[in-house]
């Protein structure tokens, strides 16, 4: 049976120039390189320059993804930006990216599911592409998380960085089997009852301020390992594959210990895990495409391989996606 699948045809990434090391943070908050690496695996992160907005990072990643796909902005007919750090309250950062790239009139909107945003955005884009409503979708995860941090809180300020990653998605014909190229299965979840474990303490309609990121780290870790594993297994079941069948596991880059915990719970060989958290920390919605782009750049991820993506973020939100490149 012939079906239309949503395929990844181009991947791009962008990291700001400024590198902030653990030693740099130790100068402003009570911490150390050893303490941070032992608990998180993070060595450094990037910080956007003054005046450099989330949309600017997104545009750079999008340009690379389009070039890799052999497309131009004129080909794009859908723009989705996953972000929790928009340039403005409105318009959507996607509309700003559309303008800056020179994309023609088309749907352009943001998805806000914090660190899970990219997986959520892929699911939304699949609804457009696989049903014939878009021929060239641009899905971007972009964040300037360093602007949400309280640098007196050593439990959170060491964890996050800025960056952007992008996918170009196009329709391809498949046979409705697990051998098809493209998106094969998804699982999305949310539980608003866990809000107080990971949240921002400000907002336009509550405090009229941006606020700062707040987190109960130990409980987030515990929920992350259990929740992510369940969503991964659900996405794999929908795709008709077994988790050990995947060639690469490309998780949200939150914390090296979480990555190891999830892989262990799923029975996945740690050698199949793409980990880039050491070099860019937690970039929220940008972390999956950044890790994906790194895996392609260093030759590990190749066309035809089966990949498993997952993320969990504030809300709580979490989700997983299975795709064949």
C-alpha positions in Angstrom: 0.0 0.0 0.0 1.5 3.3 -1.1 1.6 6.1 1.6 3.0 9.5 1.9 5.7 9.9 4.6 7.4 13.0 5.9 11.1 12.8 5.3 14.0 14.8 6.7 15.9 16.1 3.6 18.1 18.7 5.2 19.6 19.4 8.7 21.2 22.6 10.0 22.7 23.9 13.2 24.0 27.1 14.7 25.8 27.9 17.9 26.6 31.5 19.0 30.3 32.4 19.1 30.7 33.1 22.8 31.8 30.0 24.8 31.0 30.0 28.5 33.1 27.4 30.4 32.4 25.9 33.8 35.4 27.9 35.1 33.7 31.1 33.8 30.6 30.3 35.8 32.7 29.5 38.9 33.7 33.2 39.0 30.1 34.3 39.5 28.4 31.5 41.4 29.6 29.0 44.0 30.4 26.0 41.8 33.3 24.3 40.1 34.2 22.5 36.9 34.4 19.3 38.7 31.0 19.7 40.4 29.2 20.6 37.2 30.8 17.8 35.1 30.2 15.1 37.8 26.5 15.9 38.1 25.7 16.9 34.5 28.5 16.0 32.1 28.5 19.6 30.8 31.9 21.3 30.1 30.7 24.5 28.3 27.8 26.2 26.7 27.2 29.0 24.2 25.7 32.5 24.9 24.1 34.7 22.3 25.7 38.1 21.8 23.9 41.2 23.0 21.3 42.1 20.5 21.3 38.6 19.0 17.8 37.3 19.2 16.3 33.8 19.0 15.2 34.5 15.5 18.8 35.3 14.4 19.9 31.9 15.7 17.0 30.2 13.9 17.7 31.9 10.6 21.3 30.7 10.6 20.3 27.1 11.3 17.5 27.3 8.7 19.8 28.5 6.0 22.2 25.6 6.5 19.3 23.1 6.5 17.8 24.5 3.3 21.3 24.4 1.6 21.7 20.8 2.7 18.3 20.0 1.2 19.0 21.8 -2.0 16.2 24.3 -1.3 15.8 28.0 -1.1 13.5 30.1 1.1 11.2 30.5 -2.0 10.5 26.8 -1.8 9.3 26.9 1.8 5.5 26.7 2.4 5.4 26.1 6.2 7.6 27.5 9.0 7.3 26.2 12.6 9.6 27.4 15.3 9.8 25.5 18.6 10.9 27.9 21.3 10.3 29.0 24.9 12.4 32.2 24.4 10.6 34.1 21.6 11.9 37.4 20.4 8.6 39.1 21.3 5.4 38.2 23.0 4.0 38.6 19.4 4.3 38.1 16.5 5.5 34.5 16.5 9.2 34.0 16.2 8.3 31.9 13.1 6.8 34.9 11.4 10.0 36.9 12.2 12.1 34.1 10.8 9.9 34.0 7.7 10.5 37.7 7.1 14.2 37.5 7.7 14.7 34.5 5.4 12.4 35.9 2.7 10.0 33.0 2.8 6.7 33.6 0.8 3.3 33.9 2.4 2.5 30.6 4.1 1.6 29.3 7.6 4.2 30.4 10.2 3.7 29.8 13.9 5.5 28.8 17.1 5.2 25.7 19.2 5.8 26.1 23.0 6.4 22.8 24.8 9.7 23.9 26.3 12.4 21.2 25.8 9.9 18.9 24.1 9.1 21.6 21.6 11.0 20.1 18.7 9.3 16.7 18.9 5.9 18.4 19.2 6.8 20.6 16.2 7.8 17.6 14.1 4.5 15.9 14.9 2.6 19.1 13.8 4.6 19.4 10.6 4.0 15.7 9.8 0.3 16.5 9.9 0.8 19.1 7.1 3.3 17.3 5.0 1.9 13.7 5.0 -1.5 15.1 4.2 -0.4 17.1 1.3 -0.8 20.6 2.9 3.0 21.4 2.7 5.7 20.4 0.2 8.7 22.0 2.0 8.4 22.5 5.7 11.0 24.2 7.8 11.0 23.1 11.5 13.3 24.9 13.8 14.2 24.6 17.4 15.8 27.8 18.7 16.5 29.1 22.1 18.3 31.9 24.1 17.9 30.1 27.4 20.7 32.0 29.1 18.4 35.0 29.3 16.0 33.1 31.6 18.5 32.2 34.2 19.1 33.4 37.8 22.8 33.4 38.1 22.5 33.2 41.9 21.0 29.7 41.5 23.8 27.3 40.9 21.4 24.4 40.5 20.0 25.9 37.2 22.4 28.5 35.8 25.0 25.9 34.9 22.7 23.8 32.9 21.6 25.8 30.0 22.9 27.4 26.8 21.8 29.0 23.5 21.6 27.6 20.0 19.4 26.5 17.1 18.8 23.5 14.9 16.6 23.0 11.9 15.1 20.3 9.7 13.7 20.6 6.2 10.8 18.1 5.8 9.4 17.0 2.4 6.9 14.3 1.3 8.2 11.0 0.0 6.3 7.9 -1.1 6.5 4.8 1.0 4.9 1.3 1.2 3.5 1.6 4.7 6.3 -0.5 6.2 9.1 0.0 8.7 11.5 0.1 5.8 10.0 3.4 4.6 12.0 6.6 4.7 10.5 9.3 6.9 8.5 9.7 10.1 7.2 6.3 11.4 5.8 6.9 14.9 5.2 9.5 17.6 4.1 9.6 21.2 3.4 13.0 22.9 2.5 13.5 26.6 1.9 16.3 29.1 1.1 16.4 32.8 0.3 19.9 34.1 0.1 18.5 37.7 3.9 18.6 37.7 4.2 22.3 36.9 5.9 23.2 40.1 8.9 21.0 39.4 10.1 22.9 36.4 8.7 26.3 35.4 9.3 30.0 34.9 8.3 32.3 37.8 7.1 35.1 35.5 4.9 35.7 32.5 2.9 38.4 30.6 -0.5 37.7 32.3 0.8 36.9 35.8 3.7 39.1 36.7 4.2 41.2 33.6 7.9 40.0 33.7 9.9 37.3 32.0 10.9 35.8 35.4 13.5 33.1 36.0 13.7 29.4 35.4 13.0 27.3 38.6 13.5 23.6 38.9 13.4 20.8 41.5 16.3 18.9 40.0 16.1 15.5 41.8 12.4 15.0 41.0 12.8 16.1 37.4 15.5 13.5 37.0 13.3 10.8 38.4 10.3 11.6 36.3 12.4 12.1 33.2 13.8 8.6 33.1 10.5 6.9 33.7 8.4 9.2 31.5 10.8 9.2 28.6 11.1 5.5 28.5 7.3 5.0 28.4 7.0 7.5 25.5 9.9 5.9 23.6 8.3 2.5 23.8 4.9 3.9 22.7 6.5 5.6 19.7 8.4 2.4 18.8 5.2 0.4 19.0 3.3 2.8 16.7 6.2 2.6 14.3 6.2 -1.2 14.4 9.8 -1.5 15.6 11.6 -2.7 18.7 13.7 -0.1 20.6 16.9 -2.2 20.2 16.4 -2.1 16.4 17.3 1.6 16.2 20.7 2.6 14.8 20.9 5.8 16.8 19.2 7.3 19.9 19.2 11.1 19.6 17.8 12.4 22.9 17.2 15.8 24.3 20.5 17.0 25.7 19.6 17.9 29.2 22.0 16.0 31.4 24.4 13.2 30.7 23.1 11.2 33.7 19.6 11.4 32.3 20.8 10.2 28.9 22.5 7.2 30.5 19.5 6.5 32.8 17.1 6.4 29.9 19.4 4.3 27.7 19.8 1.8 30.6 16.1 1.6 31.2 15.4 1.0 27.5 18.2 -1.6 27.3 20.0 0.5 24.7 23.7 0.2 24.1 25.2 3.5 25.2 27.4 3.5 22.1 24.1 4.1 20.2 23.5 7.4 22.1 24.3 10.7 20.4 25.5 12.9 23.2 26.5 16.6 22.7 25.5 18.0 26.1 29.1 18.4 27.1 29.7 21.1 24.5 26.5 23.1 24.4 24.6 22.1 27.6 20.8 22.1 27.6 19.5 24.2 24.7 15.9 23.2 25.3 14.0 22.8 22.0 17.3 23.3 20.0 19.1 20.3 21.5 17.7 17.4 19.4 18.4 19.0 16.0 21.8 20.2 17.3 22.7 16.6 18.3 21.3 15.3 15.1 23.4 17.7 13.0 26.5 16.7 14.9 25.8 13.0 14.3 25.5 13.7 10.5 28.6 15.9 10.5 30.8 13.3 12.1 29.5 10.5 9.9 27.7 8.5 12.5 24.2 9.2 11.2 23.7 8.0 7.6 20.8 7.8 5.1 18.6 4.8 5.6 19.3 4.5 9.3 16.6 4.2 11.9 16.6 7.0 14.6 14.8 7.5 17.8 14.3 11.0 19.2 13.0 12.0 22.6 12.6 14.9 25.0 11.1 16.1 28.2 10.5 19.6 29.4 8.6 21.9 31.8 4.9 21.4 32.1 5.7 18.5 32.2 5.8 17.8 28.5 7.5 14.9 26.9 7.5 12.8 23.7 9.3 10.6 21.3 9.6 10.2 17.5 10.9 7.3 15.3 12.1 8.1 11.9 14.2 6.7 9.1 16.6 9.1 7.5 
